Amino acid sequence: MGVDVTMKVSGDVATLPSGQQLAVYRVVQEALTNVFKHAGACRAEVTVVRRHGELRVMIANDAPAAPRAEADKGGHGLGGMRERARLYGGTLTAGVRPDGGFTVELLMPAP
């Protein structure tokens, strides 16, 4: 079983600079990889919104974190995502949701 992912996009994201588009893609990719590694089979939602000079990307899943043995090795996923955010003047926050699951949120200026 895998992760059932839905995606919602709002606003004009196609005109973002290509480097920024790639950074967003890589953050989403890494966040979904972490969902698969740490939560296993669950639902995840990716939301991308560009408006008022800001880009907001949220990746959230609905499963409580239950690390698998191979995921316990540690990695650089969240640190790498934060570095990508900083490259474009943004921030990245991540944490456990009160109702279970995990959320990664990326905020960047959108020229």
QUILINFEN-V850333 format. One record per backbone hydrogen bond with DSSP energy under -1.0 kcal/mol. CO is the residue of the C=O (numbers start at 1). NH is the residue of the N-H. If there is no record, write none. Layout:
co=CO nh=NH
co=CO nh=NH
This chain:
co=4 nh=44
co=6 nh=46
co=8 nh=48
co=10 nh=50
co=11 nh=13
co=13 nh=16
co=17 nh=21
co=18 nh=22
co=19 nh=23
co=20 nh=24
co=21 nh=25
co=22 nh=26
co=23 nh=27
co=24 nh=28
co=25 nh=29
co=26 nh=30
co=27 nh=31
co=28 nh=32
co=29 nh=33
co=30 nh=34
co=31 nh=35
co=32 nh=36
co=33 nh=37
co=34 nh=38
co=35 nh=39
co=35 nh=40
co=38 nh=66
co=42 nh=4
co=43 nh=62
co=44 nh=6
co=45 nh=60
co=46 nh=8
co=47 nh=58
co=48 nh=10
co=49 nh=56
co=51 nh=54
co=53 nh=110
co=54 nh=51
co=55 nh=108
co=56 nh=49
co=57 nh=106
co=58 nh=47
co=59 nh=104
co=60 nh=45
co=68 nh=71
co=69 nh=72
co=71 nh=74
co=76 nh=80
co=77 nh=81
co=78 nh=82
co=79 nh=83
co=80 nh=84
co=81 nh=85
co=82 nh=86
co=83 nh=87
co=85 nh=88
co=85 nh=90
co=86 nh=89
co=91 nh=107
co=93 nh=105
co=95 nh=103
co=97 nh=100
co=101 nh=97
co=102 nh=61
co=103 nh=95
co=104 nh=59
co=105 nh=93
co=106 nh=57
co=107 nh=91
co=108 nh=55
